[in-house]
Structure formats: C-alpha cells, structure tokens
Amino acid sequence: MIGRVRHLVLRTAMGAALLLGLLTPPLSALADQAGPPSSQQHSSQNNVREAARWVDEAWETFHRAALGGTLASPAVQTQIEHNLHEARSLLLQARDAEERGDHPERHRLVLRIRELTTDAIRLSREEKK
C-alpha cells in the first residue's frame, strides 16, 4: 500500500510539473503579440485556456479518487489515465493549431478534450461496486 501511495504521489508531482509546462505559454508566443488580440484570436485563446482548465480539473478529480481509494476498479483507473494522457496530448496539438491559425482544427481538438475530460471526471466519481 505504501509503495502504491508513493507511486501515486510521484505521478502526481510529475503530472503537476508537466501540466505547469502546458499551462505556461512559450516566451515566443508572448513576444509575437504586438497589440491587443482580435476578438477571434482572443476567443480561441480562451477556448484553449478553458480546455487546459478542464484537463487540470480532471487530473485533480482523478488523483483525489485514486488517493482516496474510491476508483471503481483497476480497469476504470486505466481508462481514466488513458483519457487524461490523450487530453494532455490534444491540448498541445490545440495550442499548435491556435498558433497556426487553424481554427477548425483547434475547435475539433477542444471538443475532443472536453469529451475526454468529462468522461474522466465521470469515471473518477463512479462508485466502487
């Protein structure tokens, strides 16, 4: 049990470090903004920032359930972890699409992130049987 908790704590710390890296915009992106963003640009940035908050919330919900021992099963844990890793990867892709100005792709990715994080939160709150 102690080994499992230690493993979860280490994964939590690593996840937090990775997430912090995801949430911090690169300096080049900040330097490229010469003035106030257009309303369309501002809207897309808000969508990607909102997606980052969804990913963060889903990880937090999962970690609370995992540390509390309330996950429904090991199979559910595996599914949640898969969803969260995919959402994190898609968040990077959404940021890239945003930087390229590919709004349809960014929108598609943000919608998929929402699906994955909603499912991860639902599964994290599912009661043990």
Buried (B, 14 or more C-beta within 10 A) or exposed (E): EEEEEEEEEEBBEEBBEEBEEBEEBEEEEEEEEEEEEEEEBEEBBEBBEEBBEBBBEBBBBBBEBBBEEEBBEEEBBEBBBEBBEBBBBBBEBBBEBBBEEBBEBBBBBBBBBBEBBBBBBEBBBBEEE
